[in-house]
């Protein structure tokens, strides 16, 4: 098996004598993941999320500037991409489905290549990498949640950045010298910055972790006479840091020139943090798992068994791998013992904190051998994962970052003793089967989407041209299309409309121009009190208020509904009652 030095001398990372099998594996992952994302979209549509994405992007496509013309609590790039699609190809939701399918498939392929690079020195590295990547068909960035969204786009950018960081330090880069060969490290620096402008809480911790790691490596390169070939030289590290600085400054300068830096920071940092940032106790709560009483002793004893001299004996290695496999086998067994879908999902997700703790401990232990870029990558992934939890802690936040968990699992398998041999393949197979079976049921059962009512009846498909491709169970699409037809007949296009709580992509479907700064109302996105809301409605000459009476959301997102509806009744008269909406007109 090739040594690390020989791999680096090749100039391109891990080599493969059978490129055809790589092409086949990549094609299968791409097609299978994309097909599953398309299937998911044919089964369920969360109108609340689609309203936020599509109507916000449509505002931008019409020329309205986020942060300056209307509040937006998220970073802009996902909305800008969707706005560009609308400007170039029109309002056709099947384009958003195709986008999610393509990004999902590409993310699975990139995740697989990262895992393969991590495992390059392991026995049967290619096979283990394929086994760990296979569950990404069901657990890829767009597989659990199938609609275009910032978390999933940010997850792809994180994978690209990690992949590019892995490529640093090759002989090819070193031979180009300091003043030549700027392209790769500068682009790597830009890739590290990009996630910040898709999702703040995911991208910023990752960026800070990478900068800290690169500065540490640069200091080691500068002040130590010897350095490993596994770490890029000082010139390359400096170029990456320069790329990070240039990309960040360019992005901030562009924001200042277009929408205003203060407005951007107000909505994406100060306001967003005030509405969504959890406390420390809530963050640590994800690590208070009842299952730790048996899973942690199992994996702890398994790791210790592999480290002691007994590990040379086959029975000791077999026992160690049985202990390491026990939490995964337990998840499979629990699957057949409990019919409750929520309990099944919680049991699967309970593997996350156990694996994160184990990954952190093993990564810290590995640093005792020397601080190398490859040994810092687990900390970059851990920073991004815990930043993701700032949104919805553990249970609600993992849907887009399963590939990062697979990278951490690969890092742990790569640390197994060389004598492990085929037992490492067996462990990878157990992990793969667990996530394929449990993860497949979790994704297909839409457990992550339990904040919306998902019925067992027939699937309703949208008939409106702009919405074709949207499908879900329940009365929500027929209700919404009835509203659109009513608005086309009876509400003049120039009239301002206020939709409460805004649980439908009304403006995307109709092509109307939004005239009120907020089109979706909940604690996260709505900066108004009820009194401020109606003062702004009067100022903007809003003529119609449309109140949704049959919500798809399981919880009413409209803050202070009773007070809001009292203000509606004081200024507007009921004009029409539709199947799922009450339409009010200004008196």
N, C-alpha and C positions, 0 to 999 in steps of 0.2 A: 504494500500500500504506500502511496506517495506520502512523503513527509510534508510538514507545513512549508519548509523552505522550498522544496521542489515545486509545490503548488504555487507559491508566490513567484518563483522564477518563471513560471509559465506565462505570467502577466495577465491572467484572466480568471483567477479563482479556481474552483474545483473543475476538474476536467471530466469528460465522459467519453469513453471509447465507442459508445453506441448512441450517436445523436438522434437516430430515427426513433428510439424509444422515448427520448425527451420530447420530440415533436408530438408523438402520439399521446403521451401523458398530458402535455400542455393542452392539446386539442380537446382531449376528453374532459379535462377539468373545466376548460373554457365553455364548451358546449353544454355540459351537464349542469354547471352552475347557472349559466344564462337561461337554460330551459326551465330550471326550477324557479328562478325569479319570475319568468314569464307566467308559469303556472300559478305561482302565488298571486300575481296580479289578476289572474282570471278568477280567483276565489274570494278575494277580500279587497275592500277599499275603505280606508279610514278618511272620511270626508273632512274631518277637522284638520288633519295634517295636510291633506291635499289643498284645502282652502288657504292655509298659511303659505305653502310653497308656491302654488300656482298663481294666486291673486297677488302676492308680493312680487313675484317675478314679472307678472303682467304689468304691474305698476312701473317697474323699471324699464320694461320693453316700450312702454308708452312715453318714456322720458322723465318720469319722476325719480328723484334722487333719494335713495335711502339715507336715513340719519338727518338729512337736511330738510326734505319735504315731508317725510313721514318717519315715525319711529320704527327701528328694527333692532331687536335685542341680540341678534346673531351676526356673526361675521358674514361678509357679502358674497363670497365666491360661488357658493352653490346657487344662489339666486341670480347672480350675473350669468352663470352658465345657462341656466334655464331661460333667462330673458333673451340671451343670444339665440338659443334654439327657436324661441317664439318669433324673434325678429326675422330670422333667416327662413324658417319653414312654416310659420303660422301656428295657430292654436290647434294642435292635434295631440291628444294625450298619449296616443300610441308611441309618439316620439319619446315621451318621458319613460314609458315602459322599456323601450329599446335602450335608452340611456342607462337605466338601472341594471338591465340584463348585461350590457356590455361591461360596465364598471364592475359588477359582481363577478363576472367571469375572469376579467383581467386581474382582479384582486386575488382570486384563488390561485391563479398561475404564479403571480409574484410571490404570494405567501409560500407556495411550494418551493420556489427557487431559493428563497431565504432559508427555509428549513434545510434544503439540500446543502447549502453552503455551510450552515452551522454543523451539519453532520459529516462533513467531508472526510474526517479521519475515522469515523465509526465503521464498524463491520456492517456490510450491506446497507451503506448510506442511502443509495438510490431507493431501495425497497422501503426502508423506514420512512424516508421523506414522502414517498407516495402514500404510504399508510396514514401518515399524519395529515396529509393534505386532503385525502379523500372526504373526510367529514365536512370540508368547506363547501361541498356541493349544497349541503343543508344549513351550514352555519357560516356561510360567507358573508361579506359585508352587507349585501342586499338580499340575503336569503330569508332571514328571520323577519325583517321589516322590508317590504318589497318596493316602496315608493321612494322616489328621489328625495334625499334629505342630507343635511350637512354632516351628521355623524358619520354616515357611510362614505361620503366623499372624503372626509378628513381621514378616515381609516385607510383608504387607498393611498392618500398622500403620505401617511406614516409608513406604510409598507414600502413605497417607492424610496423614501428617505433612508430607511434602514437598509434596503437593497443597495443603494448607492454608497452608503457608509461602509458596507461590507466590501465594496470594490476598491476602497482606498488602500494605498500601500503596496500595490503591485509593482513588479520590476519595471513595467512599462511607464508607470507614472513617475517613478524615481529617476529614470534615465532621461526624462525630458528637461530636468533642471528647474531652477526657480522661476526664471523669466519665460520659460516655455511651458506648455502643458497646463495652462490655467483653466481650460474649459471644463474638464471633469471635476476638479475640486470646487470651482466656483458654482457649477450647476448643483453639486452636492450641497453646498451651503444654501443655495436658493431652495432646494428641495426640503431642507430642514425647516426653513422659515414658512413655507407654503401652508402647512396645516393650521397655523395660527389664524389664517384668514378664511378657513373653512369652519372651524369650531374652536373658540377661544380656550375653553377649559381642557380640551384634548391637546391642542397644538402648543400652547404656551409652556406647560410643564415639560413636554418633550423637548422643546427648543432649549429651555434652561438646562435640562439634564445633558443634552448634547454639547452645549457650549461649555459647561463645567467639565465634562469629560475630555473634550478636545484641549481645553486650557491645561488640564492636568497632564495629558499626554505630551503636550508641547513643552511643559516644564520638565518632564522626565527626559525628553529628548535633548533639551538644552543643557541640563545639569548633570546628566549621567554620561559617562564615556561610552558605555555599551548600550545598545538597544536592540530589541528583537525585530526580526524581519516582519513579524506579524503586525507591527505598528507602523503607520505611515511616517515618513521622515518629517523633520520640522518644517521644511518648505511646504509640503503638501498640507500639513495641519494649518499653517498660517494662511494658505490660500482658501481653505474651507472656511475658516473664521472670517476671512475677508469677504467671501461670498455671502456668509450670513449677514454681516454688517451692511454690505451693499444692498442686498435684497430687502432687508428690513427698512433701511433708510429710503429706498426707492418706493416701497409700499406706503410708508407713512407720508412721504412727500406727495404721492399721487392722491392719497386720501385727503390731505390738506387742500390740494388744489381743486378737488372735485366736490367733496361734500363737507369739508371742514373737519379738522382733527378733533376739536373739542366736542363737536356733536357726535362724532364716531365714538370717542371714549365715554361720553355721557351714556349712550345707549348700550354699547357692547361691554362696558366694564362696570361703571358705577351702578346704572339701573339694573343690568342683568345680575350683578352680584347681590344687590339688595333684594331681589325677588327669588333667586334660585340657590344661592350659596348655602350649603348645609353647615351645621356646627360640627365641631370635632367629635363630639359624642356620637352623632349620626354616622360620621365617616367610619369611626372605629367599630360601630355596630355591625358592619358586614363581617367582622372577624369574630363575632360571638355566635358561633355555630354549635348546636348540640352534637352534630356529627363529629366534631373535633375530638370528642371523648374516645372515639375508636379509630378515626382515620389518621390523626396525627401520630399516635403510638405505632400504628402499622407502618406508615411510611418512614418514621424515625428509626424504628428497629430495622427496617429493610435497608436503609442507607448505611446504618452502622455495621450491619452484617457484611456489606460489600467493602467496607473500609478495613476491617480487621483481617489478620492473616488467614482466618478460616475461609475467607472468600475464595481461596484457591481450590477449595473442595467443591465438587459439583453439588452435593446436597445443600451446602450453605448458600451457594448462589441461587439454587432453585427456591429455597425458603425465602431468601431476600426478594426475589422477583414475585413470589406469591404474595408477600406482604405489600410490596409496592403496587401490585395489581388489585389488591383487595378493595380499595375505595371505588375503583371503576367497576369491578364485578358486582359490588354492592349496589351501585346505581342500576345496573342491568337487572339484578334480582328484584329490587324494589319496584321496578317498572311493571313486573308481573304480579306483584303483591298488592298494589294499590291502583284502583280505577279512577281516583280523583286526579284530573289533569293538572290542577294547581299544585298538588302535592308532588306529582311527577316532575313538574318543572322546577319546583324548589329543590328537589333532591338532585337534579342535574346541576343547577346553578350553585349548589353548595360545594361542588368541586372547585369552583373558582378560588375562594379564599384559601383553601388548603393548598392548591397548586401555587398560588402567589406567594404564600409563606415559604413553601419549600423552595421555590425558585430563588427567592431573595436570600435565604440562608445558604444555598449551594453557590450562588453567584458571589456572595461575600467570602465564602471559604475559598473559592477559586482565585480570588484576588491575592491570596497569600503567595501564590506562585509568581506573581508579577502583574502589573497593571498594563493590559493590552486593550486595544480597541475592541477586539472580538469578545473580551471578557466584560466590557462595559455595556455592550448592546442589551443584555438583559435589564440593566438599570434604566436604559432609555425606554424600553418597552414598559417596564413597571411604572415609570413616571407618567407615560401616556395613559396607561390603564387607570391609575388612581386619579389622574385628572379627569378622566371620563366619568368616574364615580361622583364627581362634584355635581353632576346634573341630577341624577336620580339614584345615588348610591349604587348598590350592587344589582338588584334584581331588574331595574329598568334600564340599565346602562350598557349591558354587555352585548346587545344585539349586533353591533357593528364591529366588535373588536375580537371576535373569536380567532381570527388569524394570528393576532398577537399572542394569544394564549398558546397556540400551536408552536409559535417560535420559542416560547419559554419552555414548553415540554421538550422540544428538540434540544434546547440548550442543556436540559437536565439529562436527557438520554446520552448526549455527547460526552458527559462527564463520567459515564459508567466505565469501569475498568475494561481494558482491552480484552481481558479473559471472558467477559460476559458473552461475547459472540452471539450465538443464535438466540440466547435468552433475551437480548435487547430487542430482537425482531419480534419475539413473542410478546414482550411488554408493549411494543408499539402497536401490535395487532390488537391487543386487548383494549388499549386506548382508542384505537380507530373504531373498533366494533361498538364500543360504548357510545362514542359520540355519533356514529352513524345511526345507531338504533334510537338512542334517547334524543339526540339532537334532531334527527329526522322527524320524530313524533312531536317534539317541541315546536319545530318550525311549522310543520304541516298542520298542527293543531291550533296554531295562532295564539299560543299561550301568552306571548309577549304583548299581544294586541288586546288584552282583556280589559283595557280602559274604554273599549267600544263594545256595543251590543252586536254580537255575531250570532245570527239565527241559524237554525238547521233547515230552513225551508229552501225553496228553489233560488238559484242565483238570478238576480236581476241585472241586466246589462244596459248600459247607457245607450240611448238612441240619438242624442244630440251630436252633431258632427264633431264639435270640439272635444266631447267627452268620450268618444268611442274608444273602447279599451278598458274603461272603468267598469268593474263588475263587483257586486256584493250582494249578500242576502239581506232580506228585510225590505221595508217600504221606502227606504231613504232615497234611492235614485228616482223612483217614480214621483215621490213627493217633490224632489228638487226640480225635476224636469217640468212638472206642472207649474211650479213657481216661475221658471224661466219663460214658459209660454205665456203665462199671465203678464209678466213684466214686458214682454215683447208687444203684447196687445194694448196694455193700459197704462204703463208708466213711461212717459217721454224720456228719451235718452239723455236729455239735458238736465233732468231732475236729479237732485242728490238723494242717495239712499243710504240708510243706516241699517245694517243687518245685525241682529242680536240673537245668539252670540257670534254669528259669523261662521257657522259650521257647514259651509259649502263653498266651492270655488265659483261663486256667482259671477265675478267680473271676468274670469277666464272663460267661462261658458258663454257669456253674453257678448263679450268684447267691449263692454262699457268702460268708461274711465272712472275709477274711484275718486270721489270728491271729499271723502272724510279721511283723516290721516291714519286711522286704525280700522282694519276690516275684520279683526278677530279679537274677541274679548275674553280674557281670562287673567288670572293673577300674574302670569309671566309676561304678557305682552301689553296689557292695558294700563296706561299711566294715569287714567282719569278716575276721579270719584264720580258718582252718578250726577251730581250737580255740575261738575266740570264738563262731563260728557255732553249734557244737554245745552250748556252754554256754548260749547264749541259747535254743536249741531245748529243752534240758532245763528251763530256767526257765519257758518258756511251755507246757510239757507238749505238745510236738509229738509226735503219735502215728504219723504216716506220713511217709515220705520217698519222693518219686516222682522217679526219675532218667530223663531222656530219653536214649535210646540211639541214636536216628536223628535227628541234628540237621539243621535246615535251614540254619543258619549254616555258612559255609565254614570258619571257625576256631572252635575250642572256646572259648566265652566264660568257662567256669568256671575261676577261678583255682585253681591248686594242686589239680588234679583227683585225683591219686593219693592225696594226703594226706586230702582230703575223703572219698573213697570208703573209705579205711581206717577213718575214724571212723564212717561209715555202717555198715560191716560190724560194727564193735564194739558198736554200740548197737541196731541194727535187723536183723531177719531178712527175707530175701527172701520175699515173700508171693505175688506174682503176676508173671509175665512176659507183657507184652502186645507187640503188633507193634512199637511204637516206644518202650516204656517198661518199666522195672523198678520194681515197687512194693514198698517195704519197710515193715514194721510194727515198732513198738518191741517189743523182747523182753520 
